[in-house]
Amino acid sequence: MKFTNSCKKMKLPNEKVVDILSNVFEKINIWIQDTDEKAEAGGYIVGYQHSGTENITLEDISQPCMLDKRTRIYFGMRDPRHQFFLKKSIRKKSFYMGVWHTHPQMIPEPSSIDWNDWYDTLEVDRTGCEYIFFIIAGIKEIRVWVGDFESKKIVEIFECEKVGDLYEHWNV
């Protein structure tokens, strides 16, 4: 999926939809590793599940902070401000839904460290829904994976089909 500053609808494995709001893409775009000097960046993703449709909205992210560990090929969330971001989000009825980070690749590929971390996360974390989201932003594209807490499977998800600028009818 190409970077744009607009909401994206993506099809989930259960045939429901996740809306990733433009705010998420706008904030991630700031941290793209498009020069050799830029270090990896990352943070938490927050959102909520709609009670009626069971569709999901990802509405905001935390951004790198001063105490995080950042190199060209590594990001470690160390700053307590990420936890403060989560606590503040809960007061707004927005919950932990996953993590995002950048890669210095045109089209990002998860590393073995990413896969191991994601599977570990499936064992210990809980979100505001049945999935956990993993976003990796490369220089030219962004990719999204979801982990299913029940099946323990992680799969990439893709944008819903469009007709012109409009999404085809899904379970929305």
C-alpha positions in Angstrom: 0.0 0.0 0.0 1.4 3.4 -1.0 1.6 6.3 1.5 -1.2 8.7 1.4 -2.7 11.0 3.9 -6.2 9.5 3.8 -8.1 6.8 5.7 -7.6 3.3 4.4 -10.1 0.4 4.8 -8.4 -3.0 5.0 -10.1 -6.4 5.0 -9.6 -8.5 8.2 -9.4 -12.3 8.2 -12.9 -12.5 9.7 -14.3 -10.5 6.7 -14.7 -7.4 8.9 -12.9 -4.1 8.1 -10.2 -2.1 9.9 -10.2 1.7 9.2 -6.7 3.2 9.6 -7.3 6.9 10.0 -5.3 9.5 8.1 -3.8 10.8 11.3 -1.9 7.5 11.7 -0.3 7.8 8.2 0.5 11.5 8.7 2.4 10.8 11.9 4.2 7.7 10.5 5.2 9.7 7.4 7.3 12.0 9.6 9.6 9.2 10.6 10.2 7.5 7.2 13.8 6.5 6.8 14.3 8.2 3.5 17.9 9.3 4.2 20.9 7.3 5.6 20.9 9.5 8.7 17.4 8.6 9.9 17.1 6.0 12.6 14.3 3.5 12.9 11.2 4.8 14.7 8.2 3.2 16.2 5.5 3.2 18.8 2.1 2.0 19.9 -1.1 2.0 17.9 -4.4 2.8 19.6 -8.0 2.4 18.4 -11.3 0.7 19.2 -13.8 -1.9 18.0 -17.3 -0.8 17.0 -19.9 -2.6 19.1 -22.5 -2.9 16.4 -20.5 -3.8 13.3 -17.4 -5.3 15.1 -15.3 -3.3 12.6 -12.1 -1.8 14.0 -10.7 1.7 13.8 -7.0 2.5 14.4 -6.9 6.2 15.2 -3.6 7.2 16.6 0.0 6.2 17.3 2.7 7.1 19.9 5.8 8.5 18.4 9.5 8.0 19.2 10.7 9.8 22.4 14.0 10.8 23.7 14.7 7.7 25.9 13.9 5.2 23.1 16.8 3.2 21.7 17.1 4.1 18.0 19.7 3.0 15.4 19.4 2.7 11.6 18.2 -0.9 11.9 16.7 -1.1 15.4 14.0 0.5 17.5 13.4 -0.2 21.2 10.6 1.5 23.0 12.2 2.5 26.3 10.6 5.9 27.1 7.8 5.9 29.7 5.9 8.5 27.6 4.6 5.6 25.5 2.9 4.2 28.6 1.5 7.7 29.4 0.2 7.9 25.8 -1.7 4.5 26.3 -3.2 5.7 29.7 -4.3 9.0 28.2 -5.8 7.2 25.2 -7.9 4.9 27.4 -9.5 7.9 29.0 -10.7 8.8 25.4 -12.0 5.2 24.9 -9.1 4.3 22.6 -7.1 1.2 23.5 -3.8 -0.5 22.7 -4.1 -2.3 19.3 -0.5 -3.0 18.4 2.8 -1.5 17.3 4.4 0.2 14.4 7.9 0.8 13.2 9.9 1.9 10.2 12.4 0.0 8.1 15.1 1.5 5.8 13.7 -0.5 2.8 11.7 0.7 -0.2 9.1 -2.1 0.5 9.5 -3.3 4.1 9.9 -6.9 4.9 9.6 -8.2 8.5 13.0 -9.3 9.9 13.4 -12.5 11.9 13.5 -10.3 15.0 10.1 -8.8 14.0 8.5 -12.3 13.5 9.9 -13.6 16.8 8.7 -10.4 18.7 5.3 -10.6 17.0 4.8 -14.2 18.0 5.9 -13.5 21.6 3.5 -10.6 21.6 0.6 -12.8 20.6 1.3 -14.9 23.8 1.4 -12.0 26.3 -0.4 -8.9 25.0 -4.1 -8.2 24.8 -5.8 -5.5 22.8 -9.2 -3.9 22.5 -10.3 -6.6 20.0 -9.5 -10.2 18.8 -6.4 -9.0 16.7 -3.2 -7.3 17.3 -1.8 -5.0 14.5 1.8 -4.7 13.3 2.6 -1.9 10.9 5.9 -1.5 9.1 6.6 1.6 7.1 9.2 1.5 4.4 10.4 4.3 2.2 7.8 3.8 -0.5 5.2 1.5 1.0 3.5 0.6 4.2 2.5 -2.9 5.1 0.1 -4.2 7.8 -0.1 -7.6 9.5 -2.6 -8.8 12.0 -2.1 -11.5 14.7 -5.1 -13.6 15.7 -5.1 -14.2 19.5 -7.1 -17.4 19.1 -5.4 -19.1 16.2 -1.9 -17.6 16.9 -1.6 -16.9 13.2 -0.1 -13.7 11.7 -1.1 -12.7 8.2 -0.7 -9.6 6.1 -3.9 -7.7 5.3 -4.6 -5.6 2.3 -6.7 -2.6 1.3 -10.3 -3.3 0.4 -11.2 -3.1 -3.3 -12.1 0.3 -4.7 -14.3 1.5 -7.6 -12.7 4.8 -8.5 -12.2 6.6 -5.2 -14.9 4.7 -3.3 -14.5 1.5 -1.5 -16.8 -1.4 -2.6 -19.4 -2.3 0.0 -17.9 -4.4 2.8 -19.3 -5.1 6.2 -19.3 -1.4 7.0 
